[in-house]
Amino acid sequence: MKKIFLIGLALLALIAIVVLTLPPLVDLAPYKSRYLPLVEDALQRKIDVGEVRFRIFPTPSVRISALNVSDNPAFSRDPFFTAQQIRLKLKLWPLLRGEFRVDELILEKPAINLRQQPDGTFNFADIGKKKGTAKKKEAPPKPQEPAKFSELIPARLGIERGEVTIQTMGQKALTIRGVDVSLEDFSADRPFPYRISLNLPGLKTITLGGRLSYEESQATLKLTENHLKAQDMDFAVNGTVTDLSGVPKVNLTLANEGFETKPIFQLLTAAALTPKELEVSGPMGLQVALTGPSHNLALAVNAHLKELKINDSRAFHGILGGEILLSLPLGGDAPMSHNLSGNGKLVAKDGRLTGVDLVSKIQLLTGLIGLPKEQSSGATTFKTLEAEFRLGGGIGDIQRLFLSNPLMEAVGGGKMSLAAPSLDLGIEVALAPDVSARVGGGKAVTFFKDSQGRIVVPLKITGPISTPSVSLDTTKVIEKGIGQFFERLFKRK
């Protein structure tokens, strides 16, 4: 017992001597020529560093400044990764046994450039993979189990003021700045907490956090009960990202059953993705799915409109509800409007079509006298406006269009181009019975009445959605006119 006590006392004395005699930080820069080639061989990348300092007490730690990791020349000659400073805390007892185990890793102002080939391969896929070399025939070595990815991740990971640039070859790069990451208690055996925040121009801080699970054999991250918060909105995020060591495959969902849309459209307007004349507010539910390999992702959107207030001085004002289903493959050279597909049913109420006045046009085109003036001059007001449509190939196929107000009912359909929105619609406007009974303008109007005694006027609506042209559909005028003429002729007999 006394011997053990003396040995322990001697060890404490030795530690005290080391603490007092060694400098707080040992500069390892003179040894770069020895250790950098080992790291470069392990990563298969060229590496350069500024200062490298090692501290033994009170906690073994390493501080690295001005780190620069080169990219794969097949992708770029710019750096793959840089960092102003990296701080590592090491586990003491493994270090005493000659093992280098990182317990904490903090990166200050790191910048990573993620580049992707058209086939989906990222520039990090080759890290650590040595090129094959010819080998002499010899007795096969004993199989050695490769280090697990989970063993390389420290229990605590932090990123401060980071920057990420993502670029697919031939496309414009996306740069995300102000990236902060906090990962606590990493484990391959149980879910662990994390938090990511970033700042984009014109936005409040965006955060993603919750718990992750990592499955080693498939290199898979699983997100459960995660939340994305942006512009005061909270979206539930769930799903998986598999094959992280190769071509990542994504299967993620994002959902919020009811949120205020005004901040979203303000953001889209600021980014010039929606016109300045468009104002949208009110509740909406949204489910988004992002699936597929990283080089061929597909976006699916299910939007539930819950009495959105729409105000667009160019075309529409009213309260809009309904459901829209959209799908969009991401990437490729085709414009988004051409790749977009889907369908929807929309119902609007108590509004107006600001770009066209159907009553005035009907009176002008037909010579009907006595049509009442609408409340909003230069527009077509409605109590109800319904539309059913399909999207595909850059065209919106409006399969059903219905408008009603006290003066008329309009039914029809047609096409709308998406890239530069323009209309090609055919509708039949039936004036209300009381309106039809008191208007005049010649005996010809009697050829265009339906079974309810309503005057029916077939119209063509064509041109830009903001300033469409309205004209008589002469083909239908002739068809209806001749049809009713013979119907009256045979009734007389």
Order of alpha helices (4+ residues) and beta strands (2+ residues): alpha-beta-alpha-beta-beta-beta-beta-alpha-beta-alpha-beta-beta-beta-beta-beta-beta-beta-alpha-beta-beta-beta-beta-alpha-beta-alpha-beta-beta-beta-beta-alpha-beta-beta-alpha
